[in-house]
Amino acid sequence: MELSGFYGLIYKVCVWIMRLAYVNILWIVFTLLGLVIFGLGPATSAMFSISRKWIMGEESVPIFRTFLAQFRADFRKIFYVSAILFSVGTLLVANLMFFTKGDVLLLQIAKVLTVNVAIVYGIILIYIFPVFCHFELKTLQYLKQSFFIGFLHPAFTLFLVLGMLGMGFVFLKIPGLMVFFSGSSFSLWLTWGAHKSFRKLESKKDRLRVAAPSNRTAS
């Protein structure tokens, strides 16, 4: 018999806590199995794939089987995307460390440019895995699409960042939670936000399709 009311709510909360903890542990284990360098991208992609299914209403999806299937299927493709992101991120950190050591005007200009590039990089990081799990694109197109979505929804992107900062604050205060919820909670939050953005874009495209024939008729 299905529980309802207060006890039903408690039951659902407990189920979601176990789901998030299980996915987070899988994410850590598969990342380590790939020696971090080879495992982080595919494991993160698999985690976001499960989050996407949850957001789409498939709450009873078999977690381990789905995770393993996505880890294998996306391994090579997401590895290339992750390698690009890691290389660019490393370069940005190195540049920022170098440019902050001097007060020369040229260095200050380079620092400002690097910060702007870092903002673009941050926007891409927010949306890259939801975009990868939602669309079938070429490698560089994932980067372009991620920035495009974030650029079109700056206020909502800022809202997602604030949410991540809030969760990060909780994890810093209670470090033990990181083992069970750090990756999965961020994944579910960003997937929810990206799904909202995807729906807005699709709605805009549908309105343009409806408006286009009437415009041609009027002309």
N, C-alpha and C positions, 0 to 999 in steps of 0.2 A: 504494500500500500504506500502510495506516495505521500510524503510529509508535506504539510502546508503550514502557513502562518509563520510564527517566529522560529519554530524548530525546522521548518522547511528552508528558511533563509539561512540558518546556521549550517544545515547540511550542505547547501549549495556553496557557501563560503569555504567550508572544509574541503569539498571536492575540488574547487578551484585552487586552493592552496596546495593540495597534493599534485594537481596537474602542473602548476607552475614550478614546483620544486622538482618534479620528475624531469620535466623538459630541461630545466637548468642544469641538473646533474648530467643528463645526456650530453648537453652542450659542452660541459667541462670535460667529460670523459672522451668524447670524440675529438675535441680540440687537442687533448694530450696525446691521443692515439696518432694524430697526424703531426706530432712533434711541434705543435703550436703553429709553426710557419705554414705547414701544408694543411692543417686541420681547422684552423680558426675560421677561414672563409666558408668552406663547405658546411661546417657545423653550425655557424651562424645562419647561413642560408636555410638549412634544414629547420632550425628553430623558428625562423620567420615564416617558413612554409606552414608549420603547425599553427602559429599564431593567426595566419591568414585564414586557415580553415575554421578556426574558432570564431573569428570575426564574421566569417561568411555563414555562420550558423551550424557548422559541422562539429558540435561540441563532443560527440562520442567517437571521434576519429581515433583509430588505434595508434597510440603515440609512438611506441618504439618502432613498429613496422614502417610507419610513415616517415619518421625521422631517418631511419636507415636508408629507405628508398630514395629520399631527397638528397641525402648526403652522397650517395653513389651517383645519382643522376646529374647533380650539379657540380661535381667535384672539379672537373677541368675548367668549365666556363667561369665559375665564380672564383676560381683560383687566379685566373688572369685579371679579373676585376679587382680582387683583393690585392694582387701584386702592384697594380697601378696605384691604388689608394695608399698602400703602405709606402711606396717609393715617393709619391708626392708629399705625403705627410711627413716623412723623414726629412725631405728637402726643405719643407716649410719650417720645421723646428730648427734645423741647422741654420737657415737664413735668419730667423728671428734672433737666435742666440748670437749670431755674428753681427747683425746690424744694430743690436742694442749696446754694443761695446764702444761705440764712438758717437761724437756729437757733430760730426761733419755733415753738412747739408745733404750731400749726395747719399750718405748712409741713412739719414732721416727720411729722405724721399723713398729710398728702397724699402725701408721699414714699413712705411705707410702702404706701399704697393703690396708688400708681402702680407700685411694684415688683411687687406682687401681680398687677396687671393685665398687667405685662410678662411675668411667668411664664406666665400663661395665653396670652398672645400668642406666646411662644416655643414652647409646646406645639403650638399651631395651626400655626406655621410648619414644625415638624418633619413633620407628617402631611398638610398641606394638598395637596401635589402628588400623593403616592400615593393619597390619597382621591379627588382629582379624576379621576385616571386610572383608578380602579377602580370608582367608583360614578357613576350618573347622577342628579344631584340639582339642586335649585335653588341659587342663589348663596349665600344665607345658610346653607343646610343643610350646605354643604361646611365652613364654619367650625365649626358646631356638632358635626358628625360628627368632625372632626379633633380637637377638644378632648375629646370624649367618649371616643375611642379612647385618647388619651394619658392621660387621667384614670384610666381603668380599668386601665392598665398603667404605673404610675409607675416601678417598678424597671426595666422594660425601656426606658422612655423615657429614663431616666437613663443606661442602658447605651448607647443610641444617641447621646446627647449626648457621653459620654466618648469614643466612637469618632470622632465629628466633631472633638472637641478634639485627639485624637491625630493625625488626618489634617491638621488645621490647623497643628499644631506642625511636622509634616514639611514642609508647604508653606512655612512661614516660614523653615525652615532651608535649604530648597532651592527658592527662588522660581521657578526655571525650570520646575519641574514643574506650576505652576499653570496655565500656558497649555495644557497637554495633559490634565491630570487633575483640576483643581479641581472643576468642576461635575459631571463624569461619575462620579467616585468617590463624592462625597457622594450623588448621585442613586441609584447602585446600592446603597449602604449603607442609605439611608433606605427605599428600596423593599423591600429584603430585610426590614428590621425591620417595616415596615408590613404586609407580606404575612404575617409571622408573627402579628401582632396580629389581622389580618383572619381568619385561620384559627382563632385562639382564640375570637374572637367567634362565628364560624359554628358552631364546635363546641359552645359554650354554648347557642346558639339551638336546635341539633339536640337536645341533651339535654333542654331545656325542652319541645320539641314531643313528645318521647317520653314525658316524665313527665306532661304535661298530660292525656292520655286516661286513664292509669291512675289519676290523682287523681280525675277525674270519676267513674270506675267505682267507686272505693272509697267515694265520698260517696253 
